[in-house]
Amino acid sequence: MRKLLTCLFVVSVAILLTCPLGMADEQMRPPAGKEGGHGKRPTGQRGNGNRTALTGSAVKVINGEQNPTELPELSVQSTKADESALRVQDGANVVIERLTINKRGDASSEEDSNFFSLNASVAVWKGASLTVNGGLVESAAKGANAFVAYGKDASIKVQNLEIRTTANSSRGLHATYGGRIEGDHLKITTQGAHCAALATDRGGGTVIGRNINAVTHGNGSPGIYSTGNITAIDSSFDATGSEAAVIEGKNSITVRNCAMVGHKRCGAMLYQSFSGDADVGTSVFTMEGGSLTSKTGPVFFITNTNAKAKISNAKLVPANGVLVEGGSDRWGRTGRNGGHFTLQAESQALDGDIVVNDISDVTLILGQGAKLNGATNVKATAGKVNMELRDGAIWNVTADSSVDSLSFAGDTVDDLRKRIVSNGHVIHYREKKGILNGEKISLDNGGMLVYTPAPKVAVQTSDDNQKRGGDRDGRRRPGPPPDGFGGGHRRGGPPPDGLGGGRRRGGPPPDDF
């Protein structure tokens, strides 16, 4: 061993002596064109390691020295790669009555486009604000998001405007690193993959949309994709190539009086990819009024994360008779990537079954005016379904079912019978509690409750400590996060100055993201 170490040392010294001075430094520098001039990031916005992320140039730049700025009309065309049409920065406060943007020229890096506003049609940076009261923004370039609020206190307000994008990774309203966008009376149409109408990405952000009419056509292009906090009110979203809504990690979507349709996989998906774009935690989906329709699969699909939803006065329409599915997919580690979901409903009809695989669990909390027309865990997997029937709730059982914990308002058998319409079906309960003490209990309409212990299959929790994303074969995924999905709160704290970056560890979920 000592001879081997000596040989290695000698060889290393020889290599160092034969290398021209500075060659090692030269090899560590970014490629030509990546620093300085058109490719240089603003001071303090460095990525991880030696990488300097691109923010590109802009045809029209408005900075704080021109503050305040009010323009009755502005028309800008960009045809170059890595070039935004309009950029507002350095504390500028800009108001434009009518804005017309035509963007051509692809981004050299979709990652930089999605994180740092490279090649955006309109970009507003940290501490600056833009208000637009009408117009048209069109882009036919890869990585050309329409409006991007990038950085803390970057603010965009836009109304009475149409957005059209046709290439991949070109979203409608897009916030990163704490940016904020508000849109009102907007028509948004996207054609490419990874092109959500409303979205956040690395570092999270806030997007609020009112009176939005959005149609997305591309693969992995939901109506709403959240790695931050997104709210939509009195709006419609039709995602012909994706789910209607997607939340990754510890983030949220709130919709009020919105019509949402997802044509692929499910209506709403709540998941964790471990790409580094969203903190690990509980995804939160809130819906008041409106409708959520799945053209393929369940209304809700939860995988590799903890999640909860609160629904009231909404119409939920599954394509396959399944209301909620907790299961495993390509994200996470096999055997530890189940879904863990709590659904609370009031004044709400819930039509469809509850499905769980061996490592998933679903808790249903039915409040006043809530009625479930469906069955639970029909296949009697080792997964868990917990049911709480509060005062005024009804479970109309449509097939023999399994539940783990069954709680209800009251403490007598008659109280329980008031909450369940059995239709002659058997409900197998697994947890002895109160009057459910292991005895059979007859129900109205010919059904009964029967104690049946759960299958003895090891159940593991979701892999919240996993630090990587992976495909089904365990390989790391290339490329950007889903939807262009991606965004959220970066682990390890924000980059210097509240902005920049580094490379994501994972990339888009395979396939449709």
Secondary structure, DSSP 4 states (H G I P E B T S, - for coil): -HHHHHHHHHHHHHHHHHSPTTHHHHHHSPPTTSSSGGGPPPTT---STT------EEEEEE-GGG-SEEEEEEEEEE-STTEEEEEE-TT-EEEEEEEEEEE-S--S-HHHHHHH-TT-SEEEETT-EEEE-SEEEEE-STT--SEEEESTT-EEEEEEEEEEE-SSS--SEEEETTEEEEEEEEEEEE-SSS--SEEE-BT-EEEEEEEEEEEE-STT--SEEESSEEEEES-EEEETTS-SEEEESS-EEEEES-EEEE-SS-SEEEE---SSSS-SSEEEEEEESSEEEESSS-SEEEESEEEEEEEES-EEE-SSSEEEEE---SSS-TTS--EEEEEEEES-EEESEEEE-TT-EEEEEE-TT-EEEE-B-TT--SSEEEEEE-TT-EEEE-S-EEES-EEESSSSHHHHHHHEE-TT-EEEE-S-BTTBSSS-EE-GGG-EEEE-PPP--------TT------TTSPPPPSS-TTT---BPPTT-PPGGG------SS-SPTTT-
